[in-house]
């Protein structure tokens, strides 16, 4: 029985192979293309391209989730597409981890260069007091 999301065609060897629904294929190809574009923008550190491609990837992922959810309700998604979708998910996770590490490193560098708080000193009563950086002096 053929489902809307797949069909069986004879392969060159005579065995049946699954062919994906063209809509699922194009949706997944769009996600893969956006991931590739974002990866290149990250490598070149092109901030405007990163922003653009991240937004486009978000749209493509949302579209893919919608298409694949509908396809899964109508029957199994072909294994080849499931593997590609899982691979795309792994790439998204790797890019997210890379960005998180870069952000953490940048935050540490900023903290070293521009400390956020004054050092803690102990007052005459033994409690910790924070120095304030206001423009007035207390007598």
N, CA and C atoms as a LAMMPS dump frame, in Angstrom:
ITEM: TIMESTEP
0
ITEM: NUMBER OF ATOMS
417
ITEM: BOX BOUNDS ff ff ff
-5.0000000000000000e+02 5.0000000000000000e+02
-5.0000000000000000e+02 5.0000000000000000e+02
-5.0000000000000000e+02 5.0000000000000000e+02
ITEM: ATOMS id mol type element x y z
1 1 1 N 0.841 -1.188 0
2 1 2 C 0 0 0
3 1 3 C 0.877 1.239 0
4 2 1 N 0.642 2.134 -0.901
5 2 2 C 1.407 3.381 -0.97
6 2 3 C 0.754 4.443 -0.11
7 3 1 N 1.577 5.121 0.669
8 3 2 C 1.109 6.213 1.51
9 3 3 C 1.386 7.531 0.814
10 4 1 N 0.691 8.612 1.19
11 4 2 C 0.919 9.896 0.539
12 4 3 C 2.362 10.378 0.668
13 5 1 N 3.081 9.968 1.726
14 5 2 C 4.426 10.482 1.929
15 5 3 C 5.504 9.619 1.285
16 6 1 N 5.116 8.516 0.641
17 6 2 C 6.132 7.68 0.029
18 6 3 C 5.527 6.867 -1.101
19 7 1 N 6.376 6.352 -1.97
20 7 2 C 5.937 5.438 -3.01
21 7 3 C 7.044 4.431 -3.235
22 8 1 N 6.691 3.303 -3.832
23 8 2 C 7.677 2.27 -4.089
24 8 3 C 7.95 2.223 -5.578
25 9 1 N 9.225 2.277 -5.915
26 9 2 C 9.645 2.173 -7.295
27 9 3 C 10.687 1.07 -7.385
28 10 1 N 10.726 0.33 -8.457
29 10 2 C 11.754 -0.698 -8.58
30 10 3 C 13.121 -0.059 -8.759
31 11 1 N 14.092 -0.608 -8.069
32 11 2 C 15.469 -0.142 -8.214
33 11 3 C 16.086 -0.841 -9.404
34 12 1 N 17.282 -0.447 -9.767
35 12 2 C 17.974 -1.035 -10.903
36 12 3 C 18.203 -2.53 -10.684
37 13 1 N 18.336 -2.968 -9.433
38 13 2 C 18.579 -4.375 -9.133
39 13 3 C 17.288 -5.175 -9.033
40 14 1 N 16.131 -4.521 -9.147
41 14 2 C 14.864 -5.211 -9.075
42 14 3 C 14.222 -5.128 -7.699
43 15 1 N 14.924 -4.63 -6.705
44 15 2 C 14.367 -4.496 -5.365
45 15 3 C 13.586 -3.197 -5.279
46 16 1 N 12.641 -3.131 -4.352
47 16 2 C 11.856 -1.912 -4.154
48 16 3 C 12.615 -0.966 -3.237
49 17 1 N 12.568 0.328 -3.56
50 17 2 C 13.189 1.359 -2.727
51 17 3 C 12.155 2.423 -2.429
52 18 1 N 12.303 3.089 -1.318
53 18 2 C 11.365 4.147 -0.957
54 18 3 C 11.821 5.465 -1.567
55 19 1 N 10.861 6.194 -2.105
56 19 2 C 11.127 7.519 -2.638
57 19 3 C 10.301 8.494 -1.82
58 20 1 N 10.937 9.524 -1.351
59 20 2 C 10.272 10.471 -0.46
60 20 3 C 9.295 11.357 -1.223
61 21 1 N 8.323 11.83 -0.476
62 21 2 C 7.403 12.835 -0.973
63 21 3 C 8.231 14.054 -1.383
64 22 1 N 8.006 14.606 -2.558
65 22 2 C 8.794 15.76 -2.996
66 22 3 C 8.706 16.956 -2.044
67 23 1 N 7.566 17.139 -1.383
68 23 2 C 7.437 18.256 -0.441
69 23 3 C 8.349 18.055 0.759
70 24 1 N 8.438 16.826 1.266
71 24 2 C 9.349 16.545 2.383
72 24 3 C 10.795 16.718 1.951
73 25 1 N 11.084 16.245 0.765
74 25 2 C 12.455 16.36 0.245
75 25 3 C 12.869 17.82 0.113
76 26 1 N 12.007 18.654 -0.455
77 26 2 C 12.362 20.064 -0.635
78 26 3 C 12.432 20.789 0.703
79 27 1 N 11.562 20.417 1.639
80 27 2 C 11.59 21.026 2.97
81 27 3 C 12.904 20.708 3.673
82 28 1 N 13.307 19.452 3.619
83 28 2 C 14.551 19.046 4.262
84 28 3 C 15.762 19.643 3.549
85 29 1 N 15.707 19.716 2.244
86 29 2 C 16.803 20.345 1.482
87 29 3 C 16.955 21.813 1.864
88 30 1 N 15.839 22.494 2.097
89 30 2 C 15.895 23.9 2.514
90 30 3 C 16.584 24.032 3.869
91 31 1 N 16.268 23.13 4.799
92 31 2 C 16.915 23.155 6.114
93 31 3 C 18.417 22.925 5.957
94 32 1 N 18.786 21.934 5.163
95 32 2 C 20.212 21.629 4.956
96 32 3 C 20.94 22.804 4.317
97 33 1 N 20.292 23.442 3.356
98 33 2 C 20.897 24.606 2.7
99 33 3 C 21.085 25.749 3.701
100 34 1 N 20.077 26.017 4.521
101 34 2 C 20.171 27.089 5.528
102 34 3 C 21.249 26.787 6.558
103 35 1 N 21.367 25.524 6.959
104 35 2 C 22.428 25.132 7.896
105 35 3 C 23.804 25.379 7.296
106 36 1 N 23.945 25.03 6.042
107 36 2 C 25.22 25.239 5.354
108 36 3 C 25.545 26.733 5.256
109 37 1 N 24.547 27.526 4.904
110 37 2 C 24.747 28.976 4.79
111 37 3 C 25.108 29.593 6.138
112 38 1 N 24.427 29.16 7.184
113 38 2 C 24.73 29.67 8.517
114 38 3 C 26.125 29.239 8.952
115 39 1 N 26.488 28.008 8.678
116 39 2 C 27.833 27.531 9.007
117 39 3 C 28.907 28.353 8.331
118 40 1 N 28.702 28.688 7.077
119 40 2 C 29.677 29.516 6.35
120 40 3 C 29.738 30.917 6.931
121 41 1 N 28.594 31.488 7.266
122 41 2 C 28.576 32.823 7.867
123 41 3 C 29.284 32.817 9.223
124 42 1 N 29.12 31.74 9.983
125 42 2 C 29.818 31.636 11.264
126 42 3 C 31.326 31.528 11.059
127 43 1 N 31.735 30.765 10.064
128 43 2 C 33.173 30.622 9.78
129 43 3 C 33.806 31.942 9.373
130 44 1 N 33.083 32.737 8.585
131 44 2 C 33.626 34.015 8.117
132 44 3 C 33.372 35.148 9.098
133 45 1 N 32.61 34.857 10.156
134 45 2 C 32.279 35.834 11.193
135 45 3 C 31.598 37.075 10.62
136 46 1 N 30.714 36.853 9.657
137 46 2 C 29.943 37.917 9.029
138 46 3 C 28.642 38.086 9.82
139 47 1 N 28.617 39.097 10.689
140 47 2 C 27.506 39.261 11.62
141 47 3 C 26.161 39.442 10.943
142 48 1 N 26.105 40.241 9.888
143 48 2 C 24.812 40.45 9.228
144 48 3 C 24.332 39.169 8.547
145 49 1 N 25.257 38.405 7.975
146 49 2 C 24.878 37.131 7.36
147 49 3 C 24.457 36.115 8.414
148 50 1 N 25.123 36.116 9.549
149 50 2 C 24.74 35.198 10.628
150 50 3 C 23.306 35.475 11.033
151 51 1 N 22.979 36.741 11.24
152 51 2 C 21.621 37.103 11.635
153 51 3 C 20.604 36.677 10.577
154 52 1 N 20.897 36.982 9.317
155 52 2 C 20.002 36.631 8.217
156 52 3 C 19.803 35.126 8.117
157 53 1 N 20.91 34.375 8.099
158 53 2 C 20.814 32.926 7.919
159 53 3 C 20.21 32.233 9.14
160 54 1 N 20.438 32.767 10.326
161 54 2 C 19.815 32.196 11.522
162 54 3 C 18.297 32.356 11.457
163 55 1 N 17.844 33.513 11.006
164 55 2 C 16.404 33.754 10.861
165 55 3 C 15.811 32.823 9.803
166 56 1 N 16.494 32.7 8.671
167 56 2 C 16.02 31.814 7.605
168 56 3 C 16.015 30.357 8.058
169 57 1 N 17.039 29.955 8.831
170 57 2 C 17.077 28.595 9.352
171 57 3 C 15.914 28.349 10.3
172 58 1 N 15.614 29.32 11.126
173 58 2 C 14.494 29.172 12.051
174 58 3 C 13.196 28.93 11.28
175 59 1 N 12.974 29.696 10.23
176 59 2 C 11.769 29.515 9.401
177 59 3 C 11.749 28.138 8.735
178 60 1 N 12.91 27.751 8.19
179 60 2 C 12.992 26.457 7.504
180 60 3 C 12.759 25.309 8.479
181 61 1 N 13.295 25.413 9.692
182 61 2 C 13.082 24.363 10.697
183 61 3 C 11.617 24.287 11.108
184 62 1 N 10.999 25.434 11.285
185 62 2 C 9.581 25.461 11.644
186 62 3 C 8.741 24.804 10.553
187 63 1 N 9.037 25.126 9.314
188 63 2 C 8.344 24.545 8.17
189 63 3 C 8.574 23.031 8.12
190 64 1 N 9.806 22.606 8.375
191 64 2 C 10.127 21.175 8.344
192 64 3 C 9.387 20.424 9.44
193 65 1 N 9.333 20.988 10.632
194 65 2 C 8.608 20.338 11.733
195 65 3 C 7.146 20.161 11.344
196 66 1 N 6.558 21.187 10.758
197 66 2 C 5.162 21.109 10.333
198 66 3 C 4.965 20.012 9.284
199 67 1 N 5.792 20.012 8.237
200 67 2 C 5.661 19.019 7.165
201 67 3 C 5.894 17.596 7.672
202 68 1 N 6.943 17.411 8.473
203 68 2 C 7.259 16.067 8.948
204 68 3 C 6.22 15.57 9.945
205 69 1 N 5.646 16.466 10.736
206 69 2 C 4.583 16.056 11.67
207 69 3 C 3.365 15.56 10.901
208 70 1 N 2.984 16.294 9.863
209 70 2 C 1.842 15.866 9.047
210 70 3 C 2.133 14.548 8.347
211 71 1 N 3.354 14.404 7.827
212 71 2 C 3.715 13.164 7.133
213 71 3 C 3.712 11.981 8.094
214 72 1 N 4.185 12.193 9.319
215 72 2 C 4.238 11.106 10.299
216 72 3 C 2.841 10.651 10.7
217 73 1 N 1.864 11.542 10.667
218 73 2 C 0.482 11.163 10.982
219 73 3 C -0.112 10.264 9.892
220 74 1 N 0.415 10.381 8.683
221 74 2 C -0.098 9.598 7.553
222 74 3 C 0.655 8.288 7.346
223 75 1 N 1.667 8.048 8.118
224 75 2 C 2.452 6.825 7.975
225 75 3 C 3.903 7.097 8.282
226 76 1 N 4.725 6.074 8.183
227 76 2 C 6.135 6.26 8.524
228 76 3 C 6.863 7.151 7.507
229 77 1 N 7.782 7.944 8.034
230 77 2 C 8.641 8.765 7.18
231 77 3 C 9.75 7.85 6.676
232 78 1 N 10.106 7.938 5.407
233 78 2 C 11.16 7.067 4.876
234 78 3 C 12.452 7.164 5.703
235 79 1 N 13.105 6.038 5.942
236 79 2 C 14.32 6.018 6.772
237 79 3 C 15.414 6.978 6.295
238 80 1 N 15.581 7.124 5.003
239 80 2 C 16.623 8.03 4.491
240 80 3 C 16.347 9.472 4.919
241 81 1 N 15.081 9.879 4.867
242 81 2 C 14.73 11.233 5.294
243 81 3 C 14.865 11.387 6.802
244 82 1 N 14.505 10.337 7.54
245 82 2 C 14.676 10.39 9.002
246 82 3 C 16.143 10.556 9.363
247 83 1 N 17.021 9.833 8.662
248 83 2 C 18.473 9.955 8.924
249 83 3 C 18.96 11.364 8.594
250 84 1 N 18.514 11.901 7.47
251 84 2 C 18.924 13.261 7.098
252 84 3 C 18.406 14.281 8.097
253 85 1 N 17.178 14.116 8.557
254 85 2 C 16.603 15.027 9.546
255 85 3 C 17.37 14.935 10.862
256 86 1 N 17.727 13.725 11.268
257 86 2 C 18.514 13.547 12.488
258 86 3 C 19.891 14.183 12.335
259 87 1 N 20.479 14.044 11.162
260 87 2 C 21.786 14.663 10.908
261 87 3 C 21.684 16.19 10.968
262 88 1 N 20.625 16.738 10.404
263 88 2 C 20.411 18.19 10.468
264 88 3 C 20.233 18.63 11.914
265 89 1 N 19.512 17.84 12.702
266 89 2 C 19.349 18.147 14.122
267 89 3 C 20.687 18.137 14.847
268 90 1 N 21.546 17.196 14.502
269 90 2 C 22.881 17.147 15.088
270 90 3 C 23.713 18.362 14.714
271 91 1 N 23.577 18.811 13.488
272 91 2 C 24.301 20.001 13.043
273 91 3 C 23.809 21.239 13.78
274 92 1 N 22.492 21.35 13.957
275 92 2 C 21.93 22.472 14.718
276 92 3 C 22.487 22.455 16.138
277 93 1 N 22.507 21.291 16.762
278 93 2 C 23.021 21.172 18.13
279 93 3 C 24.498 21.549 18.197
280 94 1 N 25.275 21.124 17.22
281 94 2 C 26.707 21.449 17.2
282 94 3 C 26.92 22.956 17.027
283 95 1 N 26.151 23.578 16.141
284 95 2 C 26.275 25.03 15.959
285 95 3 C 25.845 25.773 17.217
286 96 1 N 24.794 25.305 17.855
287 96 2 C 24.33 25.934 19.089
288 96 3 C 25.404 25.82 20.179
289 97 1 N 26.024 24.659 20.3
290 97 2 C 27.089 24.449 21.288
291 97 3 C 28.298 25.336 20.985
292 98 1 N 28.639 25.442 19.718
293 98 2 C 29.76 26.297 19.319
294 98 3 C 29.491 27.753 19.668
295 99 1 N 28.274 28.216 19.404
296 99 2 C 27.913 29.589 19.748
297 99 3 C 27.897 29.803 21.261
298 100 1 N 27.436 28.819 22.001
299 100 2 C 27.418 28.935 23.461
300 100 3 C 28.828 29.036 24.015
301 101 1 N 29.745 28.238 23.472
302 101 2 C 31.142 28.306 23.921
303 101 3 C 31.775 29.648 23.576
304 102 1 N 31.503 30.132 22.374
305 102 2 C 32.055 31.431 21.974
306 102 3 C 31.493 32.546 22.849
307 103 1 N 30.213 32.468 23.157
308 103 2 C 29.589 33.473 24.018
309 103 3 C 30.185 33.437 25.415
310 104 1 N 30.383 32.247 25.953
311 104 2 C 30.974 32.114 27.289
312 104 3 C 32.396 32.666 27.311
313 105 1 N 33.173 32.377 26.279
314 105 2 C 34.546 32.893 26.209
315 105 3 C 34.541 34.414 26.124
316 106 1 N 33.635 34.962 25.341
317 106 2 C 33.53 36.412 25.222
318 106 3 C 33.111 37.034 26.548
319 107 1 N 32.159 36.42 27.226
320 107 2 C 31.729 36.921 28.539
321 107 3 C 32.874 36.917 29.536
322 108 1 N 33.686 35.856 29.538
323 108 2 C 34.836 35.802 30.446
324 108 3 C 35.834 36.899 30.122
325 109 1 N 36.097 37.132 28.845
326 109 2 C 37.038 38.181 28.452
327 109 3 C 36.522 39.555 28.863
328 110 1 N 35.244 39.792 28.69
329 110 2 C 34.653 41.075 29.09
330 110 3 C 34.734 41.246 30.595
331 111 1 N 34.482 40.173 31.341
332 111 2 C 34.566 40.246 32.804
333 111 3 C 35.979 40.586 33.266
334 112 1 N 36.983 40.085 32.588
335 112 2 C 38.367 40.389 32.95
336 112 3 C 38.687 41.845 32.634
337 113 1 N 38.251 42.286 31.492
338 113 2 C 38.567 43.651 31.059
339 113 3 C 37.719 44.71 31.751
340 114 1 N 36.464 44.392 31.997
341 114 2 C 35.536 45.345 32.602
342 114 3 C 34.799 44.672 33.757
343 115 1 N 35.414 44.616 34.926
344 115 2 C 34.74 43.961 36.052
345 115 3 C 33.382 44.61 36.31
346 116 1 N 32.406 43.796 36.638
347 116 2 C 31.044 44.284 36.811
348 116 3 C 30.792 44.857 38.199
349 117 1 N 31.454 44.338 39.199
350 117 2 C 31.188 44.783 40.561
351 117 3 C 32.499 45.152 41.249
352 118 1 N 32.384 46.029 42.219
353 118 2 C 33.555 46.399 43.02
354 118 3 C 33.903 45.224 43.932
355 119 1 N 35.152 45.116 44.339
356 119 2 C 35.542 44.015 45.205
357 119 3 C 34.862 44.117 46.573
358 120 1 N 34.688 42.988 47.2
359 120 2 C 34.072 42.93 48.517
360 120 3 C 35.148 43.194 49.567
361 121 1 N 34.852 44.089 50.508
362 121 2 C 35.757 44.393 51.615
363 121 3 C 35.024 44.148 52.912
364 122 1 N 35.759 43.843 53.937
365 122 2 C 35.137 43.642 55.25
366 122 3 C 35.121 44.96 55.995
367 123 1 N 33.984 45.297 56.602
368 123 2 C 33.828 46.535 57.348
369 123 3 C 34.245 46.363 58.806
370 124 1 N 34.124 47.445 59.554
371 124 2 C 34.529 47.431 60.956
372 124 3 C 33.664 46.498 61.795
373 125 1 N 32.467 46.199 61.326
374 125 2 C 31.57 45.308 62.061
375 125 3 C 31.761 43.84 61.658
376 126 1 N 32.686 43.565 60.745
377 126 2 C 32.972 42.199 60.328
378 126 3 C 32.152 41.724 59.148
379 127 1 N 31.143 42.462 58.745
380 127 2 C 30.323 42.068 57.605
381 127 3 C 30.931 42.547 56.304
382 128 1 N 30.527 41.932 55.242
383 128 2 C 31.026 42.346 53.933
384 128 3 C 30.321 43.611 53.487
385 129 1 N 31.094 44.552 53.03
386 129 2 C 30.553 45.799 52.487
387 129 3 C 31.026 45.944 51.054
388 130 1 N 30.177 46.435 50.208
389 130 2 C 30.561 46.683 48.821
390 130 3 C 30.838 48.162 48.656
391 131 1 N 31.921 48.453 47.968
392 131 2 C 32.224 49.84 47.664
393 131 3 C 31.271 50.308 46.584
394 132 1 N 30.785 51.495 46.708
395 132 2 C 29.917 52.053 45.675
396 132 3 C 30.726 53.044 44.87
397 133 1 N 30.364 53.16 43.661
398 133 2 C 31.069 54.082 42.766
399 133 3 C 30.157 55.252 42.435
400 134 1 N 29.724 55.961 43.439
401 134 2 C 28.903 57.132 43.183
402 134 3 C 29.809 58.353 43.191
403 135 1 N 29.286 59.452 42.747
404 135 2 C 30.088 60.674 42.653
405 135 3 C 30.198 61.443 43.967
406 136 1 N 29.619 60.946 45.027
407 136 2 C 29.652 61.706 46.29
408 136 3 C 30.481 60.968 47.343
409 137 1 N 30.986 61.731 48.272
410 137 2 C 31.745 61.163 49.379
411 137 3 C 30.914 61.282 50.638
412 138 1 N 30.998 60.28 51.48
413 138 2 C 30.295 60.299 52.743
414 138 3 C 31.29 60.686 53.842
415 139 1 N 30.916 61.634 54.718
416 139 2 C 31.82 62.064 55.767
417 139 3 C 31.509 61.373 57.058
